[in-house]
Amino acid sequence: MLTATATQGRELERDRGLEALEQKLARTPPVSTEFVEYRFSHLLKKPLRSSGTLEYRADGVMVRNVVAPGRELTEVDGGQVRITRAGKPARTLSLQRAPQLRVLLGSFRALLEGRLSPLQQDFAVTLDENPPDWTLTLEPRDPGLAKHLAHIEVHGSGDRPACVEAVEPDGDGALTLFTAPPAGNTLPTRADVERQCRVSAVQGAK
């Protein structure tokens, strides 16, 4: 069993590691990146793939612009999110009424801006490092949220996050790669995407 002093030492080491990583990831908005998301479900024979861009604007608004397979624009401004789909009227909702969406979008915003400290409000944060590679594991603090979201893992290398994996309690989940969409229509397996997630992190340091 760890003593109180040893526990405090580990917490201090973790905080220093997060601060150092924050300094590496720090960006001045506007910041944008391409992404490809694969959503896996035991109810589906094949994953659902979407792609587009993520942007954190200078005015503090985060924009998730999906261009394929259909167009969808999500704009997060403070505690409000506005969703616009092709051919349908826009709708606005409070993120307080959608806690899972709030923390997922919040994690993307934190990575785009390079500010990791706010994540600790919603998550117990663990940082594993094998320089230059690193992995952030985020576990929900709220028991209600934990019923819908088991954990989030962020893999990266140096000053570049490569991918985000959000896993639900039943094993379903979504993997988001910060990269351009691949050519062709072939859908990979979950193991393929997880492997690409880690390969992308390593390649990001080169």
C-alpha positions as CSV (number, residue, x, y, z in Angstrom):
1,M,0.0,0.0,0.0
2,L,1.3,3.4,-0.9
3,T,2.0,5.8,1.9
4,A,0.5,9.3,1.8
5,T,3.9,10.8,1.0
6,A,4.4,8.3,-1.9
7,T,0.9,9.1,-3.2
8,Q,1.5,12.8,-3.1
9,G,4.8,12.3,-4.9
10,R,3.1,10.4,-7.7
11,E,0.4,13.1,-8.0
12,L,3.1,15.8,-8.1
13,E,5.0,13.9,-10.8
14,R,1.8,13.5,-12.8
15,D,1.0,17.2,-12.5
16,R,4.5,18.1,-13.7
17,G,4.1,15.7,-16.6
18,L,0.8,17.3,-17.6
19,E,2.2,20.8,-17.4
20,A,5.2,19.8,-19.6
21,L,2.9,18.2,-22.1
22,E,0.6,21.3,-22.0
23,Q,3.5,23.5,-22.9
24,K,4.3,21.2,-25.9
25,L,0.7,21.2,-27.2
26,A,0.0,24.9,-26.6
27,R,-1.5,26.5,-29.7
28,T,-2.7,30.0,-30.4
29,P,-6.1,29.9,-32.1
30,P,-7.3,29.6,-34.8
31,V,-6.2,26.0,-35.0
32,S,-7.6,23.4,-37.3
33,T,-6.9,19.7,-38.3
34,E,-8.4,17.1,-40.5
35,F,-9.9,14.0,-38.9
36,V,-11.4,10.6,-39.7
37,E,-13.7,9.0,-37.2
38,Y,-14.6,5.3,-37.1
39,R,-17.5,4.4,-34.9
40,F,-17.8,0.7,-33.9
41,S,-20.9,-1.0,-32.5
42,H,-21.8,-4.6,-31.8
43,L,-25.1,-3.8,-33.6
44,L,-23.3,-3.0,-36.8
45,K,-21.4,-5.4,-39.1
46,K,-19.2,-2.6,-40.4
47,P,-17.9,0.6,-38.7
48,L,-19.4,4.0,-39.6
49,R,-16.8,6.3,-41.1
50,S,-17.0,10.1,-41.2
51,S,-14.4,12.7,-42.0
52,G,-13.9,16.5,-42.1
53,T,-12.2,19.2,-40.1
54,L,-12.0,20.3,-36.5
55,E,-11.3,24.0,-35.8
56,Y,-10.9,26.0,-32.7
57,R,-11.5,29.6,-33.7
58,A,-9.9,32.8,-32.2
59,D,-13.4,33.8,-30.9
60,G,-13.4,30.6,-28.7
61,V,-15.9,28.7,-30.9
62,M,-15.1,25.1,-31.7
63,V,-16.3,23.8,-35.1
64,R,-16.6,20.2,-36.2
65,N,-17.3,20.2,-39.9
66,V,-18.2,16.8,-41.3
67,V,-18.0,16.6,-45.1
68,A,-18.5,12.8,-45.6
69,P,-20.5,10.7,-45.9
70,G,-23.0,13.6,-45.3
71,R,-22.6,17.2,-44.4
72,E,-23.0,18.2,-40.7
73,L,-21.7,21.3,-39.0
74,T,-21.4,21.4,-35.2
75,E,-20.5,24.7,-33.5
76,V,-19.8,24.8,-29.8
77,D,-20.0,28.3,-28.2
78,G,-19.8,28.3,-24.4
79,G,-22.4,25.9,-23.1
80,Q,-24.4,25.9,-26.3
81,V,-24.1,23.6,-29.4
82,R,-25.6,24.4,-32.8
83,I,-26.0,21.4,-35.2
84,T,-26.8,21.9,-38.8
85,R,-27.4,19.0,-41.2
86,A,-27.8,19.2,-45.0
87,G,-31.4,19.8,-45.9
88,K,-32.6,20.2,-42.3
89,P,-33.1,23.3,-40.1
90,A,-30.4,24.0,-37.5
91,R,-31.1,23.0,-33.9
92,T,-29.5,24.4,-30.7
93,L,-29.2,22.6,-27.4
94,S,-27.5,23.1,-24.1
95,L,-24.5,20.9,-23.4
96,Q,-25.7,20.5,-19.8
97,R,-28.4,18.3,-21.2
98,A,-26.0,16.2,-23.1
99,P,-23.1,15.5,-20.7
100,Q,-21.4,12.8,-22.9
101,L,-21.4,15.1,-25.9
102,R,-20.1,18.0,-23.6
103,V,-17.1,16.1,-22.4
104,L,-16.2,14.6,-25.8
105,L,-16.3,17.9,-27.5
106,G,-14.5,19.4,-24.5
107,S,-11.7,16.9,-24.9
108,F,-11.3,17.8,-28.6
109,R,-11.2,21.5,-27.7
110,A,-8.6,20.9,-25.0
111,L,-6.4,19.1,-27.5
112,L,-6.8,21.7,-30.2
113,E,-5.9,24.5,-27.8
114,G,-3.3,22.5,-25.9
115,R,-4.9,23.2,-22.5
116,L,-5.1,19.9,-20.6
117,S,-5.8,21.2,-17.0
118,P,-9.6,21.8,-17.6
119,L,-9.9,18.1,-18.4
120,Q,-9.3,17.3,-14.8
121,Q,-12.7,18.8,-13.9
122,D,-14.5,16.0,-15.6
123,F,-11.8,13.2,-15.6
124,A,-9.3,11.4,-13.6
125,V,-6.3,11.9,-15.8
126,T,-3.4,9.5,-16.2
127,L,-0.3,10.3,-18.3
128,D,1.9,7.4,-19.5
129,E,5.1,8.5,-21.3
130,N,7.7,6.6,-23.4
131,P,9.4,9.7,-24.9
132,P,8.6,11.0,-27.4
133,D,5.3,9.0,-27.3
134,W,2.6,9.6,-24.7
135,T,-0.9,8.4,-23.8
136,L,-3.5,10.3,-21.8
137,T,-6.2,8.2,-20.2
138,L,-9.3,10.0,-19.1
139,E,-11.8,8.3,-16.8
140,P,-15.1,10.1,-16.0
141,R,-15.5,11.4,-12.5
142,D,-19.3,11.6,-12.6
143,P,-20.9,8.1,-12.0
144,G,-23.8,9.1,-14.3
145,L,-21.4,9.8,-17.2
146,A,-19.4,6.6,-16.5
147,K,-22.6,4.6,-17.3
148,H,-22.2,5.9,-20.9
149,L,-18.5,6.4,-21.2
150,A,-15.8,4.1,-19.8
151,H,-12.8,6.1,-20.7
152,I,-11.0,8.1,-23.4
153,E,-7.5,7.5,-24.5
154,V,-5.4,10.1,-26.4
155,H,-2.3,8.9,-28.2
156,G,0.4,11.2,-29.4
157,S,4.0,11.9,-29.8
158,G,6.0,15.0,-29.1
159,D,3.8,18.1,-29.6
160,R,1.2,16.2,-31.7
161,P,-1.9,14.3,-30.6
162,A,-2.5,11.6,-33.2
163,C,-5.8,10.0,-32.2
164,V,-8.6,9.8,-29.7
165,E,-10.3,6.6,-28.6
166,A,-13.6,6.9,-26.7
167,V,-14.8,3.6,-25.3
168,E,-18.2,2.8,-23.9
169,P,-18.9,0.4,-21.0
170,D,-20.1,-2.3,-23.4
171,G,-16.9,-2.1,-25.5
172,D,-18.5,0.0,-28.3
173,G,-16.7,3.2,-29.2
174,A,-15.3,5.6,-31.6
175,L,-11.7,6.2,-32.8
176,T,-10.8,9.6,-34.3
177,L,-7.5,9.9,-36.2
178,F,-6.2,13.4,-36.8
179,T,-5.3,12.8,-40.4
180,A,-6.7,13.1,-43.9
181,P,-9.2,10.4,-45.0
182,P,-7.7,7.4,-46.8
183,A,-8.4,6.9,-50.5
184,G,-10.9,4.2,-51.4
185,N,-14.0,2.9,-49.7
186,T,-12.6,-0.1,-47.9
187,L,-13.5,0.0,-44.2
188,P,-10.8,-1.3,-41.8
189,T,-11.3,-3.5,-38.8
190,R,-11.2,-2.1,-35.3
191,A,-7.8,-3.7,-34.7
192,D,-6.6,-2.0,-37.9
193,V,-7.7,1.4,-36.7
194,E,-6.3,0.9,-33.3
195,R,-2.9,-0.1,-34.8
196,Q,-3.0,3.0,-37.1
197,C,-3.8,5.1,-34.1
198,R,-0.5,4.1,-32.5
199,V,1.5,4.2,-35.7
200,S,0.3,7.7,-36.4
201,A,1.5,8.8,-33.0
202,V,5.0,7.4,-33.7
203,Q,5.1,8.9,-37.2
204,G,4.1,12.3,-35.8
205,A,7.5,12.6,-34.0
206,K,9.4,12.1,-37.2
